[in-house]
Structures are given as C-alpha cells and as structure tokens.
Amino acid sequence: MSEREQMTLDMVKNLATLLAEDNPTLSAEQALSLVINSDTYQRLLDAGTRLYYQSPRYVYSFLDNELKTGMVK
C-alpha cells in the first residue's frame, strides 16, 4: 500500500469518526457509508486535490457542508 493510499484510508476513518461524534444517532457503519458515498470522498480519491494531506477537520468542513447543503464548496 502506498503512502497516499494509507493517508486516504486514515482520512476516511477520521471523517467517519468526526461525523459520528457530531451526529450521535449515527452508527459507525452509517457514518462510514455517508463518507464513502459523498462527493467529498470522490475529491479525496483524486490525487490532484491532495486533500489527503490536509487536516481531518479541514476536510470534514467540506463533508459537513455537503451533507447540509447537498453541494461541496
């Protein structure tokens, strides 16, 4: 596994954890599903965005906004 792949997996785990913390009614599986099915996740997978290098809270702000508004900004 490459460093980028490992960093991406760690980011996904961190995003799901933050989402579950902010939404206590979500299970870990539901939080992970929301992350994986988001546009934010697709951007995270795009090596050109380099989002995997950013802090989890920074990337989470995109996910949170996407879930609240339906758009990534």
PDB file of N, CA, C, O and CB in Angstrom:
ATOM      1  N   MET A   1       0.851  -1.170   0.000  1.00  0.00           N
ATOM      2  CA  MET A   1       0.000   0.000   0.000  1.00  0.00           C
ATOM      3  C   MET A   1       0.903   1.242   0.000  1.00  0.00           C
ATOM      4  O   MET A   1       1.868   1.342   0.758  1.00  0.00           O
ATOM      5  CB  MET A   1      -0.972  -0.007   1.232  1.00  0.00           C
ATOM      6  N   SER A   2       0.553   2.163  -0.867  1.00  0.00           N
ATOM      7  CA  SER A   2       1.347   3.382  -0.969  1.00  0.00           C
ATOM      8  C   SER A   2       1.039   4.328   0.193  1.00  0.00           C
ATOM      9  O   SER A   2       0.052   4.163   0.910  1.00  0.00           O
ATOM     10  CB  SER A   2       1.084   4.083  -2.311  1.00  0.00           C
ATOM     11  N   GLU A   3       1.896   5.302   0.352  1.00  0.00           N
ATOM     12  CA  GLU A   3       1.701   6.296   1.403  1.00  0.00           C
ATOM     13  C   GLU A   3       0.393   7.067   1.179  1.00  0.00           C
ATOM     14  O   GLU A   3      -0.344   7.340   2.126  1.00  0.00           O
ATOM     15  CB  GLU A   3       2.900   7.271   1.452  1.00  0.00           C
ATOM     16  N   ARG A   4       0.115   7.414  -0.084  1.00  0.00           N
ATOM     17  CA  ARG A   4      -1.111   8.151  -0.408  1.00  0.00           C
ATOM     18  C   ARG A   4      -2.344   7.321  -0.071  1.00  0.00           C
ATOM     19  O   ARG A   4      -3.312   7.845   0.480  1.00  0.00           O
ATOM     20  CB  ARG A   4      -1.128   8.544  -1.896  1.00  0.00           C
ATOM     21  N   GLU A   5      -2.316   6.034  -0.397  1.00  0.00           N
ATOM     22  CA  GLU A   5      -3.449   5.161  -0.087  1.00  0.00           C
ATOM     23  C   GLU A   5      -3.673   5.056   1.418  1.00  0.00           C
ATOM     24  O   GLU A   5      -4.811   5.084   1.885  1.00  0.00           O
ATOM     25  CB  GLU A   5      -3.225   3.769  -0.680  1.00  0.00           C
ATOM     26  N   GLN A   6      -2.587   4.937   2.170  1.00  0.00           N
ATOM     27  CA  GLN A   6      -2.693   4.852   3.624  1.00  0.00           C
ATOM     28  C   GLN A   6      -3.239   6.150   4.210  1.00  0.00           C
ATOM     29  O   GLN A   6      -4.081   6.128   5.107  1.00  0.00           O
ATOM     30  CB  GLN A   6      -1.330   4.529   4.241  1.00  0.00           C
ATOM     31  N   MET A   7      -2.760   7.269   3.703  1.00  0.00           N
ATOM     32  CA  MET A   7      -3.241   8.564   4.186  1.00  0.00           C
ATOM     33  C   MET A   7      -4.724   8.751   3.855  1.00  0.00           C
ATOM     34  O   MET A   7      -5.477   9.311   4.652  1.00  0.00           O
ATOM     35  CB  MET A   7      -2.410   9.708   3.574  1.00  0.00           C
ATOM     36  N   THR A   8      -5.134   8.283   2.687  1.00  0.00           N
ATOM     37  CA  THR A   8      -6.541   8.376   2.289  1.00  0.00           C
ATOM     38  C   THR A   8      -7.407   7.522   3.194  1.00  0.00           C
ATOM     39  O   THR A   8      -8.463   7.974   3.636  1.00  0.00           O
ATOM     40  CB  THR A   8      -6.722   7.946   0.826  1.00  0.00           C
ATOM     41  N   LEU A   9      -6.984   6.301   3.479  1.00  0.00           N
ATOM     42  CA  LEU A   9      -7.743   5.423   4.375  1.00  0.00           C
ATOM     43  C   LEU A   9      -7.848   6.025   5.778  1.00  0.00           C
ATOM     44  O   LEU A   9      -8.908   5.979   6.404  1.00  0.00           O
ATOM     45  CB  LEU A   9      -7.086   4.034   4.445  1.00  0.00           C
ATOM     46  N   ASP A  10      -6.755   6.581   6.258  1.00  0.00           N
ATOM     47  CA  ASP A  10      -6.777   7.231   7.570  1.00  0.00           C
ATOM     48  C   ASP A  10      -7.742   8.414   7.579  1.00  0.00           C
ATOM     49  O   ASP A  10      -8.455   8.631   8.559  1.00  0.00           O
ATOM     50  CB  ASP A  10      -5.367   7.698   7.961  1.00  0.00           C
ATOM     51  N   MET A  11      -7.763   9.175   6.490  1.00  0.00           N
ATOM     52  CA  MET A  11      -8.668  10.316   6.404  1.00  0.00           C
ATOM     53  C   MET A  11     -10.120   9.857   6.421  1.00  0.00           C
ATOM     54  O   MET A  11     -10.955  10.467   7.090  1.00  0.00           O
ATOM     55  CB  MET A  11      -8.385  11.130   5.136  1.00  0.00           C
ATOM     56  N   VAL A  12     -10.425   8.799   5.699  1.00  0.00           N
ATOM     57  CA  VAL A  12     -11.796   8.278   5.676  1.00  0.00           C
ATOM     58  C   VAL A  12     -12.217   7.862   7.085  1.00  0.00           C
ATOM     59  O   VAL A  12     -13.328   8.166   7.521  1.00  0.00           O
ATOM     60  CB  VAL A  12     -11.915   7.075   4.697  1.00  0.00           C
ATOM     61  N   LYS A  13     -11.335   7.175   7.786  1.00  0.00           N
ATOM     62  CA  LYS A  13     -11.625   6.760   9.160  1.00  0.00           C
ATOM     63  C   LYS A  13     -11.862   7.973  10.046  1.00  0.00           C
ATOM     64  O   LYS A  13     -12.805   7.994  10.837  1.00  0.00           O
ATOM     65  CB  LYS A  13     -10.477   5.909   9.723  1.00  0.00           C
ATOM     66  N   ASN A  14     -11.011   8.981   9.917  1.00  0.00           N
ATOM     67  CA  ASN A  14     -11.155  10.193  10.725  1.00  0.00           C
ATOM     68  C   ASN A  14     -12.439  10.946  10.393  1.00  0.00           C
ATOM     69  O   ASN A  14     -13.106  11.457  11.293  1.00  0.00           O
ATOM     70  CB  ASN A  14      -9.955  11.106  10.520  1.00  0.00           C
ATOM     71  N   LEU A  15     -12.789  11.019   9.115  1.00  0.00           N
ATOM     72  CA  LEU A  15     -14.022  11.700   8.720  1.00  0.00           C
ATOM     73  C   LEU A  15     -15.245  10.993   9.285  1.00  0.00           C
ATOM     74  O   LEU A  15     -16.166  11.642   9.780  1.00  0.00           O
ATOM     75  CB  LEU A  15     -14.123  11.783   7.197  1.00  0.00           C
ATOM     76  N   ALA A  16     -15.257   9.670   9.214  1.00  0.00           N
ATOM     77  CA  ALA A  16     -16.382   8.904   9.758  1.00  0.00           C
ATOM     78  C   ALA A  16     -16.473   9.089  11.273  1.00  0.00           C
ATOM     79  O   ALA A  16     -17.571   9.192  11.820  1.00  0.00           O
ATOM     80  CB  ALA A  16     -16.237   7.405   9.410  1.00  0.00           C
ATOM     81  N   THR A  17     -15.342   9.132  11.939  1.00  0.00           N
ATOM     82  CA  THR A  17     -15.322   9.344  13.389  1.00  0.00           C
ATOM     83  C   THR A  17     -15.870  10.724  13.743  1.00  0.00           C
ATOM     84  O   THR A  17     -16.691  10.850  14.652  1.00  0.00           O
ATOM     85  CB  THR A  17     -13.893   9.186  13.938  1.00  0.00           C
ATOM     86  N   LEU A  18     -15.425  11.748  13.039  1.00  0.00           N
ATOM     87  CA  LEU A  18     -15.920  13.108  13.289  1.00  0.00           C
ATOM     88  C   LEU A  18     -17.414  13.207  13.014  1.00  0.00           C
ATOM     89  O   LEU A  18     -18.147  13.859  13.759  1.00  0.00           O
ATOM     90  CB  LEU A  18     -15.162  14.123  12.424  1.00  0.00           C
ATOM     91  N   LEU A  19     -17.861  12.560  11.947  1.00  0.00           N
ATOM     92  CA  LEU A  19     -19.283  12.587  11.607  1.00  0.00           C
ATOM     93  C   LEU A  19     -20.114  11.910  12.686  1.00  0.00           C
ATOM     94  O   LEU A  19     -21.171  12.412  13.067  1.00  0.00           O
ATOM     95  CB  LEU A  19     -19.524  11.911  10.255  1.00  0.00           C
ATOM     96  N   ALA A  20     -19.641  10.774  13.176  1.00  0.00           N
ATOM     97  CA  ALA A  20     -20.356  10.064  14.243  1.00  0.00           C
ATOM     98  C   ALA A  20     -20.360  10.866  15.546  1.00  0.00           C
ATOM     99  O   ALA A  20     -21.344  10.841  16.286  1.00  0.00           O
ATOM    100  CB  ALA A  20     -19.721   8.687  14.479  1.00  0.00           C
ATOM    101  N   GLU A  21     -19.276  11.571  15.825  1.00  0.00           N
ATOM    102  CA  GLU A  21     -19.219  12.412  17.033  1.00  0.00           C
ATOM    103  C   GLU A  21     -20.220  13.565  16.953  1.00  0.00           C
ATOM    104  O   GLU A  21     -20.864  13.912  17.944  1.00  0.00           O
ATOM    105  CB  GLU A  21     -17.794  12.968  17.233  1.00  0.00           C
ATOM    106  N   ASP A  22     -20.342  14.153  15.763  1.00  0.00           N
ATOM    107  CA  ASP A  22     -21.263  15.282  15.584  1.00  0.00           C
ATOM    108  C   ASP A  22     -22.714  14.852  15.465  1.00  0.00           C
ATOM    109  O   ASP A  22     -23.623  15.661  15.653  1.00  0.00           O
ATOM    110  CB  ASP A  22     -20.878  16.069  14.361  1.00  0.00           C
ATOM    111  N   ASN A  23     -22.936  13.576  15.151  1.00  0.00           N
ATOM    112  CA  ASN A  23     -24.284  13.037  14.970  1.00  0.00           C
ATOM    113  C   ASN A  23     -24.411  11.738  15.756  1.00  0.00           C
ATOM    114  O   ASN A  23     -24.293  10.656  15.182  1.00  0.00           O
ATOM    115  CB  ASN A  23     -24.598  12.802  13.464  1.00  0.00           C
ATOM    116  N   PRO A  24     -24.648  11.832  17.051  1.00  0.00           N
ATOM    117  CA  PRO A  24     -24.642  10.650  17.917  1.00  0.00           C
ATOM    118  C   PRO A  24     -25.659   9.569  17.541  1.00  0.00           C
ATOM    119  O   PRO A  24     -25.527   8.423  17.971  1.00  0.00           O
ATOM    120  CB  PRO A  24     -24.893  11.074  19.317  1.00  0.00           C
ATOM    121  N   THR A  25     -26.663   9.918  16.749  1.00  0.00           N
ATOM    122  CA  THR A  25     -27.650   8.903  16.354  1.00  0.00           C
ATOM    123  C   THR A  25     -27.132   8.006  15.239  1.00  0.00           C
ATOM    124  O   THR A  25     -27.731   6.968  14.956  1.00  0.00           O
ATOM    125  CB  THR A  25     -28.944   9.571  15.910  1.00  0.00           C
ATOM    126  N   LEU A  26     -26.023   8.392  14.597  1.00  0.00           N
ATOM    127  CA  LEU A  26     -25.444   7.578  13.529  1.00  0.00           C
ATOM    128  C   LEU A  26     -24.579   6.464  14.110  1.00  0.00           C
ATOM    129  O   LEU A  26     -23.828   6.671  15.063  1.00  0.00           O
ATOM    130  CB  LEU A  26     -24.614   8.453  12.574  1.00  0.00           C
ATOM    131  N   SER A  27     -24.700   5.292  13.523  1.00  0.00           N
ATOM    132  CA  SER A  27     -23.775   4.213  13.881  1.00  0.00           C
ATOM    133  C   SER A  27     -22.480   4.431  13.117  1.00  0.00           C
ATOM    134  O   SER A  27     -22.427   5.247  12.197  1.00  0.00           O
ATOM    135  CB  SER A  27     -24.384   2.801  13.565  1.00  0.00           C
ATOM    136  N   ALA A  28     -21.458   3.720  13.486  1.00  0.00           N
ATOM    137  CA  ALA A  28     -20.171   3.823  12.786  1.00  0.00           C
ATOM    138  C   ALA A  28     -20.337   3.418  11.326  1.00  0.00           C
ATOM    139  O   ALA A  28     -19.739   4.028  10.440  1.00  0.00           O
ATOM    140  CB  ALA A  28     -19.096   2.939  13.472  1.00  0.00           C
ATOM    141  N   GLU A  29     -21.139   2.400  11.072  1.00  0.00           N
ATOM    142  CA  GLU A  29     -21.367   1.936   9.707  1.00  0.00           C
ATOM    143  C   GLU A  29     -22.102   2.991   8.880  1.00  0.00           C
ATOM    144  O   GLU A  29     -21.774   3.203   7.712  1.00  0.00           O
ATOM    145  CB  GLU A  29     -22.161   0.628   9.718  1.00  0.00           C
ATOM    146  N   GLN A  30     -23.087   3.648   9.475  1.00  0.00           N
ATOM    147  CA  GLN A  30     -23.819   4.693   8.763  1.00  0.00           C
ATOM    148  C   GLN A  30     -22.905   5.870   8.451  1.00  0.00           C
ATOM    149  O   GLN A  30     -22.950   6.422   7.351  1.00  0.00           O
ATOM    150  CB  GLN A  30     -25.027   5.162   9.586  1.00  0.00           C
ATOM    151  N   ALA A  31     -22.082   6.252   9.413  1.00  0.00           N
ATOM    152  CA  ALA A  31     -21.152   7.362   9.203  1.00  0.00           C
ATOM    153  C   ALA A  31     -20.170   7.028   8.083  1.00  0.00           C
ATOM    154  O   ALA A  31     -19.904   7.860   7.216  1.00  0.00           O
ATOM    155  CB  ALA A  31     -20.389   7.686  10.506  1.00  0.00           C
ATOM    156  N   LEU A  32     -19.640   5.824   8.103  1.00  0.00           N
ATOM    157  CA  LEU A  32     -18.705   5.401   7.068  1.00  0.00           C
ATOM    158  C   LEU A  32     -19.386   5.382   5.703  1.00  0.00           C
ATOM    159  O   LEU A  32     -18.787   5.785   4.706  1.00  0.00           O
ATOM    160  CB  LEU A  32     -18.131   4.018   7.398  1.00  0.00           C
ATOM    161  N   SER A  33     -20.609   4.925   5.653  1.00  0.00           N
ATOM    162  CA  SER A  33     -21.360   4.895   4.400  1.00  0.00           C
ATOM    163  C   SER A  33     -21.587   6.303   3.857  1.00  0.00           C
ATOM    164  O   SER A  33     -21.456   6.533   2.655  1.00  0.00           O
ATOM    165  CB  SER A  33     -22.701   4.190   4.603  1.00  0.00           C
ATOM    166  N   LEU A  34     -21.923   7.235   4.728  1.00  0.00           N
ATOM    167  CA  LEU A  34     -22.116   8.624   4.298  1.00  0.00           C
ATOM    168  C   LEU A  34     -20.831   9.203   3.722  1.00  0.00           C
ATOM    169  O   LEU A  34     -20.857   9.914   2.718  1.00  0.00           O
ATOM    170  CB  LEU A  34     -22.600   9.486   5.470  1.00  0.00           C
ATOM    171  N   VAL A  35     -19.718   8.899   4.356  1.00  0.00           N
ATOM    172  CA  VAL A  35     -18.428   9.403   3.863  1.00  0.00           C
ATOM    173  C   VAL A  35     -18.124   8.812   2.493  1.00  0.00           C
ATOM    174  O   VAL A  35     -17.795   9.539   1.556  1.00  0.00           O
ATOM    175  CB  VAL A  35     -17.286   9.066   4.858  1.00  0.00           C
ATOM    176  N   ILE A  36     -18.234   7.500   2.380  1.00  0.00           N
ATOM    177  CA  ILE A  36     -17.857   6.815   1.139  1.00  0.00           C
ATOM    178  C   ILE A  36     -18.767   7.188  -0.028  1.00  0.00           C
ATOM    179  O   ILE A  36     -18.334   7.159  -1.180  1.00  0.00           O
ATOM    180  CB  ILE A  36     -17.887   5.309   1.346  1.00  0.00           C
ATOM    181  N   ASN A  37     -19.996   7.531   0.249  1.00  0.00           N
ATOM    182  CA  ASN A  37     -20.941   7.873  -0.813  1.00  0.00           C
ATOM    183  C   ASN A  37     -21.022   9.373  -1.081  1.00  0.00           C
ATOM    184  O   ASN A  37     -21.949   9.832  -1.749  1.00  0.00           O
ATOM    185  CB  ASN A  37     -22.307   7.354  -0.462  1.00  0.00           C
ATOM    186  N   SER A  38     -20.070  10.133  -0.573  1.00  0.00           N
ATOM    187  CA  SER A  38     -20.098  11.586  -0.731  1.00  0.00           C
ATOM    188  C   SER A  38     -19.211  12.049  -1.888  1.00  0.00           C
ATOM    189  O   SER A  38     -18.302  11.342  -2.323  1.00  0.00           O
ATOM    190  CB  SER A  38     -19.657  12.262   0.562  1.00  0.00           C
ATOM    191  N   ASP A  39     -19.503  13.255  -2.369  1.00  0.00           N
ATOM    192  CA  ASP A  39     -18.635  13.886  -3.354  1.00  0.00           C
ATOM    193  C   ASP A  39     -17.290  14.248  -2.722  1.00  0.00           C
ATOM    194  O   ASP A  39     -16.261  14.249  -3.398  1.00  0.00           O
ATOM    195  CB  ASP A  39     -19.309  15.141  -3.944  1.00  0.00           C
ATOM    196  N   THR A  40     -17.303  14.549  -1.442  1.00  0.00           N
ATOM    197  CA  THR A  40     -16.058  14.850  -0.733  1.00  0.00           C
ATOM    198  C   THR A  40     -15.107  13.656  -0.824  1.00  0.00           C
ATOM    199  O   THR A  40     -13.904  13.829  -1.021  1.00  0.00           O
ATOM    200  CB  THR A  40     -16.342  15.207   0.751  1.00  0.00           C
ATOM    201  N   TYR A  41     -15.646  12.454  -0.679  1.00  0.00           N
ATOM    202  CA  TYR A  41     -14.833  11.244  -0.795  1.00  0.00           C
ATOM    203  C   TYR A  41     -14.233  11.138  -2.198  1.00  0.00           C
ATOM    204  O   TYR A  41     -13.062  10.791  -2.351  1.00  0.00           O
ATOM    205  CB  TYR A  41     -15.678   9.989  -0.475  1.00  0.00           C
ATOM    206  N   GLN A  42     -15.030  11.435  -3.214  1.00  0.00           N
ATOM    207  CA  GLN A  42     -14.523  11.380  -4.586  1.00  0.00           C
ATOM    208  C   GLN A  42     -13.383  12.366  -4.781  1.00  0.00           C
ATOM    209  O   GLN A  42     -12.406  12.069  -5.468  1.00  0.00           O
ATOM    210  CB  GLN A  42     -15.645  11.669  -5.587  1.00  0.00           C
ATOM    211  N   ARG A  43     -13.512  13.526  -4.182  1.00  0.00           N
ATOM    212  CA  ARG A  43     -12.432  14.515  -4.263  1.00  0.00           C
ATOM    213  C   ARG A  43     -11.208  14.051  -3.483  1.00  0.00           C
ATOM    214  O   ARG A  43     -10.075  14.314  -3.885  1.00  0.00           O
ATOM    215  CB  ARG A  43     -12.909  15.876  -3.733  1.00  0.00           C
ATOM    216  N   LEU A  44     -11.433  13.368  -2.379  1.00  0.00           N
ATOM    217  CA  LEU A  44     -10.332  12.820  -1.588  1.00  0.00           C
ATOM    218  C   LEU A  44      -9.556  11.782  -2.391  1.00  0.00           C
ATOM    219  O   LEU A  44      -8.332  11.699  -2.281  1.00  0.00           O
ATOM    220  CB  LEU A  44     -10.862  12.197  -0.287  1.00  0.00           C
ATOM    221  N   LEU A  45     -10.259  10.995  -3.193  1.00  0.00           N
ATOM    222  CA  LEU A  45      -9.606   9.975  -4.017  1.00  0.00           C
ATOM    223  C   LEU A  45      -8.817  10.572  -5.175  1.00  0.00           C
ATOM    224  O   LEU A  45      -7.897   9.937  -5.692  1.00  0.00           O
ATOM    225  CB  LEU A  45     -10.636   9.011  -4.555  1.00  0.00           C
ATOM    226  N   ASP A  46      -9.166  11.776  -5.583  1.00  0.00           N
ATOM    227  CA  ASP A  46      -8.475  12.444  -6.679  1.00  0.00           C
ATOM    228  C   ASP A  46      -7.121  12.941  -6.174  1.00  0.00           C
ATOM    229  O   ASP A  46      -7.046  13.878  -5.379  1.00  0.00           O
ATOM    230  CB  ASP A  46      -9.329  13.623  -7.249  1.00  0.00           C
ATOM    231  N   ALA A  47      -6.068  12.305  -6.644  1.00  0.00           N
ATOM    232  CA  ALA A  47      -4.716  12.653  -6.181  1.00  0.00           C
ATOM    233  C   ALA A  47      -4.383  14.118  -6.439  1.00  0.00           C
ATOM    234  O   ALA A  47      -3.572  14.703  -5.722  1.00  0.00           O
ATOM    235  CB  ALA A  47      -3.679  11.765  -6.864  1.00  0.00           C
ATOM    236  N   GLY A  48      -4.993  14.709  -7.444  1.00  0.00           N
ATOM    237  CA  GLY A  48      -4.710  16.095  -7.784  1.00  0.00           C
ATOM    238  C   GLY A  48      -5.171  17.097  -6.741  1.00  0.00           C
ATOM    239  O   GLY A  48      -4.610  18.188  -6.641  1.00  0.00           O
ATOM    240  N   THR A  49      -6.187  16.742  -5.962  1.00  0.00           N
ATOM    241  CA  THR A  49      -6.680  17.668  -4.934  1.00  0.00           C
ATOM    242  C   THR A  49      -5.767  17.703  -3.714  1.00  0.00           C
ATOM    243  O   THR A  49      -5.713  18.696  -2.989  1.00  0.00           O
ATOM    244  CB  THR A  49      -8.091  17.279  -4.508  1.00  0.00           C
ATOM    245  N   ARG A  50      -5.055  16.606  -3.503  1.00  0.00           N
ATOM    246  CA  ARG A  50      -4.148  16.450  -2.361  1.00  0.00           C
ATOM    247  C   ARG A  50      -4.860  16.667  -1.015  1.00  0.00           C
ATOM    248  O   ARG A  50      -4.235  17.067  -0.033  1.00  0.00           O
ATOM    249  CB  ARG A  50      -2.982  17.429  -2.490  1.00  0.00           C
ATOM    250  N   LEU A  51      -6.160  16.402  -0.986  1.00  0.00           N
ATOM    251  CA  LEU A  51      -6.915  16.547   0.265  1.00  0.00           C
ATOM    252  C   LEU A  51      -6.417  15.609   1.356  1.00  0.00           C
ATOM    253  O   LEU A  51      -6.555  15.907   2.542  1.00  0.00           O
ATOM    254  CB  LEU A  51      -8.390  16.295   0.016  1.00  0.00           C
ATOM    255  N   TYR A  52      -5.844  14.487   0.966  1.00  0.00           N
ATOM    256  CA  TYR A  52      -5.351  13.521   1.948  1.00  0.00           C
ATOM    257  C   TYR A  52      -4.212  14.102   2.787  1.00  0.00           C
ATOM    258  O   TYR A  52      -3.900  13.559   3.846  1.00  0.00           O
ATOM    259  CB  TYR A  52      -4.883  12.247   1.244  1.00  0.00           C
ATOM    260  N   TYR A  53      -3.589  15.185   2.341  1.00  0.00           N
ATOM    261  CA  TYR A  53      -2.530  15.848   3.105  1.00  0.00           C
ATOM    262  C   TYR A  53      -3.073  16.852   4.124  1.00  0.00           C
ATOM    263  O   TYR A  53      -2.337  17.305   5.001  1.00  0.00           O
ATOM    264  CB  TYR A  53      -1.581  16.552   2.159  1.00  0.00           C
ATOM    265  N   GLN A  54      -4.333  17.193   4.013  1.00  0.00           N
ATOM    266  CA  GLN A  54      -4.925  18.216   4.864  1.00  0.00           C
ATOM    267  C   GLN A  54      -5.337  17.625   6.223  1.00  0.00           C
ATOM    268  O   GLN A  54      -5.316  16.410   6.418  1.00  0.00           O
ATOM    269  CB  GLN A  54      -6.142  18.853   4.164  1.00  0.00           C
ATOM    270  N   SER A  55      -5.700  18.491   7.130  1.00  0.00           N
ATOM    271  CA  SER A  55      -6.152  18.013   8.437  1.00  0.00           C
ATOM    272  C   SER A  55      -7.558  17.433   8.297  1.00  0.00           C
ATOM    273  O   SER A  55      -8.337  17.885   7.459  1.00  0.00           O
ATOM    274  CB  SER A  55      -6.130  19.163   9.494  1.00  0.00           C
ATOM    275  N   PRO A  56      -7.882  16.435   9.116  1.00  0.00           N
ATOM    276  CA  PRO A  56      -9.227  15.857   9.050  1.00  0.00           C
ATOM    277  C   PRO A  56     -10.329  16.885   9.286  1.00  0.00           C
ATOM    278  O   PRO A  56     -11.376  16.817   8.643  1.00  0.00           O
ATOM    279  CB  PRO A  56      -9.354  14.746  10.060  1.00  0.00           C
ATOM    280  N   ARG A  57     -10.115  17.828  10.190  1.00  0.00           N
ATOM    281  CA  ARG A  57     -11.143  18.855  10.460  1.00  0.00           C
ATOM    282  C   ARG A  57     -11.374  19.734   9.225  1.00  0.00           C
ATOM    283  O   ARG A  57     -12.507  20.122   8.940  1.00  0.00           O
ATOM    284  CB  ARG A  57     -10.726  19.740  11.669  1.00  0.00           C
ATOM    285  N   TYR A  58     -10.315  20.039   8.509  1.00  0.00           N
ATOM    286  CA  TYR A  58     -10.451  20.848   7.298  1.00  0.00           C
ATOM    287  C   TYR A  58     -11.288  20.100   6.258  1.00  0.00           C
ATOM    288  O   TYR A  58     -12.228  20.665   5.697  1.00  0.00           O
ATOM    289  CB  TYR A  58      -9.056  21.203   6.719  1.00  0.00           C
ATOM    290  N   VAL A  59     -10.954  18.844   6.000  1.00  0.00           N
ATOM    291  CA  VAL A  59     -11.691  18.054   5.018  1.00  0.00           C
ATOM    292  C   VAL A  59     -13.120  17.806   5.512  1.00  0.00           C
ATOM    293  O   VAL A  59     -14.060  17.778   4.718  1.00  0.00           O
ATOM    294  CB  VAL A  59     -10.968  16.710   4.744  1.00  0.00           C
ATOM    295  N   TYR A  60     -13.273  17.627   6.818  1.00  0.00           N
ATOM    296  CA  TYR A  60     -14.605  17.423   7.383  1.00  0.00           C
ATOM    297  C   TYR A  60     -15.498  18.636   7.133  1.00  0.00           C
ATOM    298  O   TYR A  60     -16.708  18.483   6.969  1.00  0.00           O
ATOM    299  CB  TYR A  60     -14.508  17.141   8.886  1.00  0.00           C
ATOM    300  N   SER A  61     -14.928  19.824   7.101  1.00  0.00           N
ATOM    301  CA  SER A  61     -15.743  21.016   6.834  1.00  0.00           C
ATOM    302  C   SER A  61     -16.399  20.924   5.456  1.00  0.00           C
ATOM    303  O   SER A  61     -17.526  21.386   5.278  1.00  0.00           O
ATOM    304  CB  SER A  61     -14.880  22.297   6.929  1.00  0.00           C
ATOM    305  N   PHE A  62     -15.711  20.337   4.488  1.00  0.00           N
ATOM    306  CA  PHE A  62     -16.302  20.128   3.167  1.00  0.00           C
ATOM    307  C   PHE A  62     -17.429  19.094   3.242  1.00  0.00           C
ATOM    308  O   PHE A  62     -18.503  19.291   2.675  1.00  0.00           O
ATOM    309  CB  PHE A  62     -15.223  19.675   2.158  1.00  0.00           C
ATOM    310  N   LEU A  63     -17.172  18.004   3.941  1.00  0.00           N
ATOM    311  CA  LEU A  63     -18.177  16.949   4.077  1.00  0.00           C
ATOM    312  C   LEU A  63     -19.408  17.463   4.808  1.00  0.00           C
ATOM    313  O   LEU A  63     -20.538  17.214   4.386  1.00  0.00           O
ATOM    314  CB  LEU A  63     -17.593  15.741   4.817  1.00  0.00           C
ATOM    315  N   ASP A  64     -19.192  18.169   5.885  1.00  0.00           N
ATOM    316  CA  ASP A  64     -20.305  18.710   6.672  1.00  0.00           C
ATOM    317  C   ASP A  64     -21.149  19.653   5.821  1.00  0.00           C
ATOM    318  O   ASP A  64     -22.377  19.572   5.833  1.00  0.00           O
ATOM    319  CB  ASP A  64     -19.781  19.446   7.925  1.00  0.00           C
ATOM    320  N   ASN A  65     -20.503  20.535   5.092  1.00  0.00           N
ATOM    321  CA  ASN A  65     -21.213  21.458   4.218  1.00  0.00           C
ATOM    322  C   ASN A  65     -21.986  20.698   3.135  1.00  0.00           C
ATOM    323  O   ASN A  65     -23.129  21.032   2.825  1.00  0.00           O
ATOM    324  CB  ASN A  65     -20.228  22.448   3.577  1.00  0.00           C
ATOM    325  N   GLU A  66     -21.355  19.689   2.576  1.00  0.00           N
ATOM    326  CA  GLU A  66     -22.016  18.878   1.543  1.00  0.00           C
ATOM    327  C   GLU A  66     -23.262  18.200   2.088  1.00  0.00           C
ATOM    328  O   GLU A  66     -24.301  18.191   1.428  1.00  0.00           O
ATOM    329  CB  GLU A  66     -21.052  17.825   0.987  1.00  0.00           C
ATOM    330  N   LEU A  67     -23.170  17.636   3.276  1.00  0.00           N
ATOM    331  CA  LEU A  67     -24.307  16.944   3.854  1.00  0.00           C
ATOM    332  C   LEU A  67     -25.428  17.909   4.226  1.00  0.00           C
ATOM    333  O   LEU A  67     -26.604  17.550   4.169  1.00  0.00           O
ATOM    334  CB  LEU A  67     -23.871  16.160   5.073  1.00  0.00           C
ATOM    335  N   LYS A  68     -25.069  19.120   4.604  1.00  0.00           N
ATOM    336  CA  LYS A  68     -26.090  20.111   4.990  1.00  0.00           C
ATOM    337  C   LYS A  68     -26.735  20.793   3.789  1.00  0.00           C
ATOM    338  O   LYS A  68     -27.924  21.112   3.821  1.00  0.00           O
ATOM    339  CB  LYS A  68     -25.474  21.164   5.892  1.00  0.00           C
ATOM    340  N   THR A  69     -25.953  21.020   2.721  1.00  0.00           N
ATOM    341  CA  THR A  69     -26.461  21.782   1.581  1.00  0.00           C
ATOM    342  C   THR A  69     -26.648  20.963   0.313  1.00  0.00           C
ATOM    343  O   THR A  69     -27.340  21.386  -0.613  1.00  0.00           O
ATOM    344  CB  THR A  69     -25.542  22.909   1.295  1.00  0.00           C
ATOM    345  N   GLY A  70     -26.029  19.793   0.276  1.00  0.00           N
ATOM    346  CA  GLY A  70     -26.104  18.981  -0.935  1.00  0.00           C
ATOM    347  C   GLY A  70     -25.052  19.340  -1.953  1.00  0.00           C
ATOM    348  O   GLY A  70     -25.034  18.785  -3.052  1.00  0.00           O
ATOM    349  N   MET A  71     -24.159  20.274  -1.599  1.00  0.00           N
ATOM    350  CA  MET A  71     -23.102  20.704  -2.525  1.00  0.00           C
ATOM    351  C   MET A  71     -21.774  20.767  -1.791  1.00  0.00           C
ATOM    352  O   MET A  71     -21.716  21.043  -0.593  1.00  0.00           O
ATOM    353  CB  MET A  71     -23.438  22.083  -3.156  1.00  0.00           C
ATOM    354  N   VAL A  72     -20.704  20.502  -2.542  1.00  0.00           N
ATOM    355  CA  VAL A  72     -19.359  20.639  -1.995  1.00  0.00           C
ATOM    356  C   VAL A  72     -18.860  22.034  -2.328  1.00  0.00           C
ATOM    357  O   VAL A  72     -18.918  22.461  -3.481  1.00  0.00           O
ATOM    358  CB  VAL A  72     -18.394  19.541  -2.557  1.00  0.00           C
ATOM    359  N   LYS A  73     -18.371  22.741  -1.327  1.00  0.00           N
ATOM    360  CA  LYS A  73     -17.799  24.071  -1.559  1.00  0.00           C
ATOM    361  C   LYS A  73     -16.432  24.145  -0.954  1.00  0.00           C
ATOM    362  O   LYS A  73     -15.775  25.183  -1.037  1.00  0.00           O
ATOM    363  CB  LYS A  73     -18.692  25.173  -0.983  1.00  0.00           C
TER     364      LYS A  73
END
